[in-house]
């Protein structure tokens, strides 16, 4: 018959291994939490920087639009200036004449906007309430490969 001390010594390497593995898991968990927090901070910083850059680029457009309205002229030039800023952020327009919507858009990727229903179709009554002009068909807009507004 074996003594209790001898039996205890037989399991000591396994107990040490389990203890080491638990400590390694705790360290990995702490590192993972730190990485998650770092990613969140970085994402928020990038979002803030992008928003700041967009606003800085749009303010001159707003100023020019105010000037064009006051002068009663130049709105087309301001629209082109705005389109250029948006193109710089990856926005691309596609024509409504083809089929009325972006053939590459997938359900759930179209973002709603004022004057548009969930599918992106312009609603005259909403646009009129907002003081916007409605055309028979609006062009679609795609940001990167994602449709932001169907035609």
MARBA-3410 file (N, C-alpha, C, O; in Angstrom, 1 decimal):
151
0.8,-1.2,0.0,0.0,0.0,0.0,0.9,1.3,0.0,1.9,1.3,0.7 ~ 0.5,2.3,-0.8,1.2,3.5,-0.9,0.9,4.4,0.2,-0.2,4.4,0.7 ~ 1.8,5.2,0.5,1.6,6.2,1.6,0.9,7.5,0.9,1.0,7.7,-0.3 ~ 0.2,8.2,1.8,-0.4,9.4,1.3,0.6,10.4,0.7,0.3,11.1,-0.3 ~ 1.7,10.6,1.3,2.7,11.5,0.9,3.2,11.1,-0.5,3.4,12.0,-1.4
3.4,9.8,-0.8,3.8,9.3,-2.1,2.8,9.6,-3.1,3.1,10.0,-4.3 ~ 1.5,9.4,-2.8,0.4,9.7,-3.7,0.3,11.2,-4.1,0.1,11.5,-5.2 ~ 0.5,12.0,-3.0,0.4,13.5,-3.3,1.6,13.9,-4.2,1.3,14.8,-5.1 ~ 2.7,13.3,-4.1,3.9,13.6,-4.9,3.6,13.2,-6.4,4.1,13.8,-7.3 ~ 2.8,12.2,-6.6,2.5,11.7,-7.9,1.7,12.7,-8.7,1.8,12.8,-9.9
0.9,13.5,-8.0,0.0,14.4,-8.7,0.5,15.9,-8.7,0.0,16.7,-9.4 ~ 1.6,16.1,-8.0,2.2,17.4,-8.0,2.5,18.0,-9.3,2.3,19.2,-9.6 ~ 3.1,17.3,-10.2,3.4,17.8,-11.6,2.1,18.3,-12.3,2.1,19.3,-13.0 ~ 1.1,17.5,-12.2,-0.2,17.8,-12.9,-0.8,19.1,-12.2,-1.4,19.9,-12.9 ~ -0.7,19.2,-10.9,-1.3,20.3,-10.2,-0.5,21.6,-10.6,-1.1,22.6,-10.9
0.8,21.5,-10.7,1.6,22.6,-11.2,1.3,23.0,-12.6,1.2,24.2,-12.9 ~ 1.1,22.0,-13.4,0.8,22.3,-14.8,-0.6,23.0,-15.0,-0.7,23.9,-15.7 ~ -1.6,22.5,-14.2,-2.9,23.1,-14.2,-2.8,24.6,-13.7,-3.4,25.5,-14.2 ~ -2.0,24.8,-12.6,-1.9,26.1,-12.1,-1.2,27.1,-13.1,-1.6,28.2,-13.3 ~ -0.2,26.6,-13.8,0.5,27.4,-14.8,-0.5,27.7,-16.0,-0.5,28.8,-16.5
-1.3,26.7,-16.4,-2.3,27.0,-17.5,-3.3,28.0,-17.1,-3.7,28.8,-17.9 ~ -3.8,27.9,-15.8,-4.7,28.9,-15.3,-4.1,30.3,-15.3,-4.8,31.3,-15.7 ~ -2.9,30.4,-14.9,-2.2,31.7,-14.9,-2.1,32.2,-16.4,-2.3,33.4,-16.6 ~ -1.7,31.3,-17.3,-1.6,31.7,-18.7,-2.9,32.2,-19.2,-3.0,33.2,-20.0 ~ -4.0,31.5,-18.9,-5.3,31.9,-19.3,-5.7,33.3,-18.8,-6.3,34.1,-19.5
-5.4,33.5,-17.5,-5.7,34.8,-16.9,-4.9,35.9,-17.6,-5.5,37.0,-17.9 ~ -3.6,35.7,-17.9,-2.8,36.7,-18.6,-3.4,36.9,-20.0,-3.5,38.1,-20.5 ~ -3.8,35.9,-20.7,-4.3,36.0,-22.0,-5.6,36.8,-22.0,-5.9,37.6,-22.9 ~ -6.4,36.5,-21.0,-7.7,37.3,-20.8,-7.5,38.7,-20.6,-8.2,39.6,-21.1 ~ -6.5,39.1,-19.8,-6.2,40.5,-19.5,-5.6,41.1,-20.8,-6.0,42.3,-21.1
-4.8,40.4,-21.5,-4.2,41.0,-22.8,-5.4,41.2,-23.8,-5.4,42.2,-24.5 ~ -6.3,40.2,-23.9,-7.4,40.4,-24.8,-8.3,41.6,-24.4,-8.7,42.3,-25.3 ~ -8.6,41.8,-23.2,-9.4,42.9,-22.7,-8.6,44.2,-23.1,-9.3,45.2,-23.5 ~ -7.3,44.2,-22.9,-6.6,45.4,-23.2,-6.6,45.7,-24.7,-6.7,46.9,-25.1 ~ -6.5,44.7,-25.5,-6.5,44.8,-27.0,-7.9,45.3,-27.4,-8.0,46.2,-28.3
-9.0,44.8,-26.8,-10.3,45.2,-27.1,-10.5,46.7,-26.8,-11.0,47.4,-27.6 ~ -10.0,47.1,-25.7,-10.1,48.5,-25.3,-9.3,49.4,-26.2,-9.8,50.5,-26.6 ~ -8.1,48.9,-26.6,-7.3,49.7,-27.6,-8.0,49.8,-28.9,-8.0,50.9,-29.5 ~ -8.6,48.8,-29.4,-9.3,48.8,-30.7,-10.5,49.8,-30.6,-10.7,50.5,-31.5 ~ -11.2,49.7,-29.5,-12.3,50.7,-29.3,-11.9,52.1,-29.3,-12.5,53.0,-30.0
-10.8,52.4,-28.6,-10.2,53.8,-28.6,-9.8,54.2,-30.0,-10.0,55.3,-30.4 ~ -9.1,53.3,-30.7,-8.6,53.6,-32.0,-9.8,53.9,-33.0,-9.7,54.8,-33.7 ~ -10.8,53.1,-32.9,-12.0,53.2,-33.7,-12.6,54.6,-33.5,-13.0,55.3,-34.4 ~ -12.8,54.9,-32.2,-13.4,56.2,-31.8,-12.5,57.4,-32.3,-13.1,58.4,-32.8 ~ -11.2,57.2,-32.2,-10.3,58.3,-32.6,-10.4,58.5,-34.1,-10.5,59.6,-34.6
-10.4,57.4,-34.9,-10.5,57.4,-36.3,-11.9,58.1,-36.7,-11.9,58.9,-37.6 ~ -12.9,57.7,-36.0,-14.3,58.2,-36.3,-14.3,59.7,-36.1,-14.8,60.5,-36.9 ~ -13.7,60.2,-35.0,-13.6,61.6,-34.7,-12.8,62.4,-35.7,-13.2,63.5,-36.1 ~ -11.7,61.8,-36.1,-10.8,62.4,-37.1,-11.5,62.6,-38.4,-11.4,63.6,-39.1 ~ -12.2,61.5,-38.8,-12.9,61.5,-40.1,-14.0,62.5,-40.0,-14.2,63.3,-41.0
-14.8,62.6,-39.0,-15.9,63.6,-38.8,-15.3,65.0,-38.9,-15.9,65.9,-39.6 ~ -14.2,65.2,-38.2,-13.6,66.5,-38.2,-13.1,66.9,-39.6,-13.3,68.1,-40.0 ~ -12.5,66.0,-40.3,-12.0,66.3,-41.6,-13.2,66.6,-42.6,-13.1,67.5,-43.4 ~ -14.3,65.8,-42.5,-15.4,66.0,-43.3,-16.1,67.3,-43.1,-16.4,68.1,-44.0 ~ -16.2,67.7,-41.8,-16.8,69.0,-41.5,-15.9,70.1,-42.0,-16.4,71.1,-42.6
-14.6,70.0,-41.9,-13.7,71.0,-42.3,-13.8,71.2,-43.9,-13.7,72.3,-44.4 ~ -14.0,70.0,-44.6,-14.2,70.1,-46.0,-15.5,70.6,-46.5,-15.7,71.2,-47.5 ~ -16.6,70.4,-45.6,-17.9,70.8,-46.0,-18.2,72.3,-45.7,-19.1,72.9,-46.3 ~ -17.5,72.8,-44.7,-17.8,74.2,-44.3,-17.6,75.2,-45.5,-18.4,76.1,-45.6 ~ -16.5,75.1,-46.3,-16.4,76.0,-47.4,-17.5,75.8,-48.4,-18.0,76.8,-49.0
-18.0,74.6,-48.5,-19.2,74.3,-49.4,-20.4,75.1,-48.9,-21.1,75.7,-49.7 ~ -20.6,75.0,-47.6,-21.7,75.7,-47.0,-21.6,77.2,-47.2,-22.5,77.9,-47.5 ~ -20.4,77.7,-47.0,-20.1,79.2,-47.2,-20.4,79.6,-48.6,-21.1,80.6,-48.8 ~ -20.0,78.8,-49.6,-20.2,79.1,-51.0,-21.7,79.0,-51.3,-22.2,79.7,-52.2 ~ -22.4,78.0,-50.7,-23.8,77.9,-51.0,-24.5,79.2,-50.5,-25.4,79.7,-51.1
-24.1,79.6,-49.3,-24.7,80.9,-48.8,-24.5,82.0,-49.7,-25.3,82.9,-50.0 ~ -23.2,82.1,-50.2,-22.9,83.2,-51.1,-23.7,83.1,-52.4,-24.2,84.1,-53.0 ~ -23.8,81.8,-52.9,-24.6,81.6,-54.2,-26.1,82.0,-54.0,-26.7,82.5,-54.9 ~ -26.6,81.6,-52.9,-28.0,82.0,-52.6,-28.2,83.5,-52.5,-29.1,84.1,-53.1 ~ -27.3,84.1,-51.8,-27.3,85.6,-51.7,-27.2,86.3,-53.0,-27.8,87.3,-53.3
-26.4,85.7,-53.9,-26.1,86.3,-55.2,-27.2,85.9,-56.2,-27.3,86.5,-57.3 ~ -27.9,84.8,-55.9,-28.9,84.3,-56.8,-28.2,83.6,-58.0,-28.8,83.4,-59.1 ~ -27.0,83.1,-57.8,-26.3,82.5,-58.9,-25.2,81.6,-58.3,-24.8,81.7,-57.2 ~ -24.8,80.6,-59.1,-23.6,79.8,-58.7,-24.0,78.5,-58.0,-23.1,77.8,-57.5 ~ -25.2,78.2,-57.8,-25.6,77.0,-57.1,-25.0,75.7,-57.8,-24.6,74.8,-57.1
-25.0,75.7,-59.1,-24.5,74.5,-59.8,-23.0,74.3,-59.4,-22.5,73.2,-59.3 ~ -22.2,75.4,-59.4,-20.8,75.3,-59.0,-20.6,74.8,-57.6,-19.7,74.0,-57.3 ~ -21.5,75.2,-56.7,-21.4,74.7,-55.3,-21.8,73.3,-55.2,-21.2,72.5,-54.5 ~ -22.8,72.9,-56.0,-23.1,71.5,-56.1,-22.0,70.6,-56.5,-21.7,69.5,-56.0 ~ -21.2,71.1,-57.5,-20.1,70.3,-58.0,-19.0,70.3,-56.9,-18.3,69.3,-56.8
-18.8,71.4,-56.2,-17.9,71.4,-55.1,-18.2,70.3,-54.1,-17.4,69.6,-53.6 ~ -19.5,70.3,-53.7,-20.0,69.3,-52.7,-19.8,67.9,-53.3,-19.4,67.0,-52.5 ~ -20.1,67.7,-54.5,-20.0,66.3,-55.1,-18.5,65.9,-55.1,-18.2,64.7,-54.9 ~ -17.6,66.9,-55.3,-16.2,66.6,-55.2,-15.7,66.1,-53.8,-14.9,65.2,-53.7 ~ -16.2,66.8,-52.8,-15.9,66.4,-51.5,-16.4,65.0,-51.2,-15.7,64.2,-50.6
-17.7,64.8,-51.6,-18.2,63.4,-51.3,-17.5,62.3,-52.1,-17.3,61.2,-51.6 ~ -17.1,62.7,-53.3,-16.3,61.7,-54.1,-15.0,61.4,-53.4,-14.5,60.2,-53.4 ~ -14.4,62.3,-52.7,-13.2,62.1,-52.0,-13.4,61.2,-50.8,-12.5,60.6,-50.3 ~ -14.6,61.0,-50.3,-15.0,60.1,-49.3,-15.5,58.8,-49.8,-16.1,58.0,-49.1 ~ -15.4,58.6,-51.1,-15.8,57.3,-51.7,-17.2,57.2,-52.2,-17.7,56.2,-52.6
-18.0,58.3,-52.2,-19.3,58.3,-52.7,-19.3,58.3,-54.3,-18.6,59.1,-54.9 ~ -20.2,57.5,-54.8,-20.3,57.4,-56.3,-21.7,57.4,-56.6,-22.5,56.6,-56.0 ~ -22.1,58.1,-57.6,-23.5,58.2,-58.0,-23.7,57.2,-59.2,-22.8,56.9,-59.9 ~ -24.9,56.6,-59.2,-25.3,55.7,-60.4,-26.6,56.2,-60.9,-27.5,56.6,-60.1 ~ -26.9,56.0,-62.1,-28.0,56.5,-62.8,-29.3,55.7,-62.5,-29.3,54.5,-62.3
-30.4,56.5,-62.4,-31.7,55.8,-62.1,-32.4,55.3,-63.3,-33.3,54.6,-63.2 ~ -31.9,55.7,-64.5,-32.6,55.3,-65.7,-32.6,53.8,-66.0,-33.5,53.3,-66.6 ~ -31.5,53.1,-65.6,-31.4,51.7,-65.9,-32.5,50.9,-65.3,-33.3,50.4,-66.1 ~ -32.6,50.7,-64.1,-33.6,49.9,-63.5,-34.2,50.5,-62.2,-35.0,49.9,-61.5 ~ -33.7,51.6,-61.9,-34.2,52.3,-60.7,-33.5,52.0,-59.4,-33.8,52.6,-58.4
-32.5,51.0,-59.4,-31.8,50.8,-58.2,-30.4,50.2,-58.6,-30.2,49.8,-59.7 ~ -29.5,50.2,-57.6,-28.2,49.7,-57.8,-28.2,48.2,-57.9,-28.7,47.5,-57.0 ~ -27.8,47.6,-59.0,-27.8,46.2,-59.2,-26.9,45.4,-58.2,-27.1,44.3,-58.0 ~ -25.9,46.1,-57.7,-25.0,45.5,-56.7,-25.5,45.6,-55.3,-24.9,45.0,-54.4 ~ -26.5,46.4,-55.0,-26.9,46.6,-53.6,-27.6,45.4,-53.1,-28.4,44.7,-53.8
-27.3,45.1,-51.9,-27.9,43.9,-51.2,-28.9,44.4,-50.2,-28.7,45.5,-49.6 ~ -30.0,43.7,-49.9,-30.9,44.1,-48.9,-30.2,44.4,-47.6,-29.3,43.8,-47.2 ~ -30.6,45.5,-46.9,-30.1,45.9,-45.6,-28.9,46.8,-45.8,-28.4,47.3,-44.7 ~ -28.4,47.0,-47.0,-27.3,47.9,-47.1,-27.6,49.3,-47.5,-26.8,50.2,-47.6 ~ -28.9,49.6,-47.7,-29.3,50.9,-48.1,-29.7,51.7,-46.9,-30.5,51.3,-46.1
-29.1,52.8,-46.8,-29.3,53.7,-45.6,-30.4,54.7,-45.9,-30.4,55.3,-46.9 ~ -31.3,54.8,-45.0,-32.4,55.7,-45.2,-31.9,57.2,-45.1,-30.9,57.4,-44.4 ~ -32.6,58.1,-45.7,-32.3,59.5,-45.6,-33.6,60.3,-45.6,-34.6,59.7,-45.9 ~ -33.5,61.5,-45.1,-34.7,62.3,-45.1,-35.3,62.4,-46.5,-34.5,62.6,-47.5 ~ -36.6,62.3,-46.6,-37.2,62.3,-48.0,-37.2,61.0,-48.7,-37.5,60.9,-49.9
-36.8,59.9,-48.0,-36.8,58.6,-48.6,-37.4,57.6,-47.7,-37.3,57.7,-46.5 ~ -38.0,56.6,-48.3,-38.6,55.5,-47.5,-37.5,54.5,-47.2,-36.4,54.7,-47.6 ~ -37.8,53.4,-46.5,-36.8,52.4,-46.2,-36.1,51.8,-47.4,-35.0,51.5,-47.3 ~ -36.8,51.8,-48.5,-36.2,51.3,-49.7,-35.4,52.4,-50.5,-34.8,52.1,-51.5 ~ -35.4,53.6,-50.0,-34.7,54.7,-50.6,-35.5,55.5,-51.7,-35.0,56.4,-52.2
-36.8,55.1,-51.9,-37.6,55.9,-52.9,-38.0,57.2,-52.3,-38.4,57.3,-51.1 ~ -37.9,58.2,-53.1,-38.2,59.6,-52.6,-39.7,59.7,-52.4,-40.5,59.1,-53.2 ~ -40.1,60.3,-51.3,-41.5,60.6,-51.0,-41.7,62.1,-51.1,-41.1,62.8,-50.4 ~ -42.6,62.4,-52.1,-42.8,63.9,-52.3,-43.3,64.6,-51.1,-42.9,65.7,-50.9 ~ -44.2,64.0,-50.3,-44.7,64.7,-49.2,-43.7,64.9,-48.1,-43.7,66.0,-47.5
-42.7,64.0,-47.9,-41.7,64.2,-47.0,-40.7,65.3,-47.4,-40.3,66.2,-46.7 ~ -40.4,65.2,-48.7,-39.5,66.2,-49.3,-40.1,67.6,-49.2,-39.4,68.6,-48.9 ~ -41.4,67.7,-49.5,-42.0,69.0,-49.5,-42.1,69.5,-48.0,-41.9,70.7,-47.8 ~ -42.3,68.6,-47.0,-42.2,69.1,-45.7,-40.9,69.6,-45.3,-40.8,70.5,-44.4 ~ -39.8,69.1,-45.9,-38.5,69.5,-45.5,-38.0,70.6,-46.5,-36.9,71.1,-46.3
-38.8,71.1,-47.3,-38.5,72.2,-48.2,-37.6,71.7,-49.4,-36.9,72.6,-50.0 ~ -37.5,70.4,-49.7,-36.6,69.9,-50.7,-37.4,69.8,-52.0,-38.6,69.7,-52.0 ~ -36.7,69.9,-53.1,-37.3,69.7,-54.4,-37.2,68.2,-54.8,-36.2,67.5,-54.5 ~ -38.2,67.7,-55.4,-38.2,66.3,-55.8,-38.2,66.2,-57.3,-38.9,66.9,-58.0 ~ -37.4,65.3,-57.8,-37.3,65.0,-59.2,-38.1,63.6,-59.4,-38.2,62.9,-58.4
-38.5,63.3,-60.6,-39.2,62.1,-60.8,-38.4,60.9,-60.4,-38.9,59.9,-59.8 ~ -37.1,60.9,-60.5,-36.2,59.8,-60.1,-34.9,60.4,-59.6,-34.3,61.3,-60.2 ~ -34.5,60.0,-58.4,-33.2,60.4,-57.8,-32.1,59.4,-58.2,-32.4,58.2,-58.3 ~ -30.9,59.9,-58.4,-29.8,59.0,-58.7,-29.5,58.3,-57.4,-29.6,58.8,-56.3 ~ -29.0,57.1,-57.6,-28.5,56.3,-56.4,-27.1,56.8,-56.0,-26.4,57.4,-56.8
-26.8,56.5,-54.8,-25.5,56.9,-54.3,-24.9,55.7,-53.6,-25.5,55.0,-52.9 ~ -23.6,55.4,-53.9,-22.9,54.3,-53.3,-21.6,54.8,-52.6,-20.9,55.5,-53.2 ~ -21.5,54.4,-51.4,-20.2,54.7,-50.7,-19.4,53.4,-50.7,-19.8,52.4,-50.1 ~ -18.2,53.5,-51.3,-17.4,52.3,-51.5,-18.3,51.3,-52.3,-18.8,51.6,-53.4 ~ -18.4,50.1,-51.8,-19.2,49.1,-52.6,-20.6,48.9,-52.0,-21.3,48.0,-52.4
-21.0,49.8,-51.1,-22.2,49.7,-50.4,-23.2,50.8,-50.9,-22.8,52.0,-50.9 ~ -24.4,50.5,-51.2,-25.3,51.5,-51.7,-25.8,52.3,-50.5,-26.3,51.7,-49.5 ~ -25.7,53.6,-50.6,-26.3,54.4,-49.5,-27.7,54.9,-49.8,-28.4,55.2,-48.8 ~ -28.0,55.0,-51.0,-29.4,55.3,-51.4,-29.6,54.7,-52.8,-28.9,54.9,-53.7 ~ -30.7,54.0,-52.9,-31.1,53.4,-54.1,-31.6,54.5,-55.0,-32.1,55.5,-54.6
-31.5,54.3,-56.3,-32.0,55.2,-57.3,-33.5,55.3,-57.3,-34.1,56.0,-58.0
END
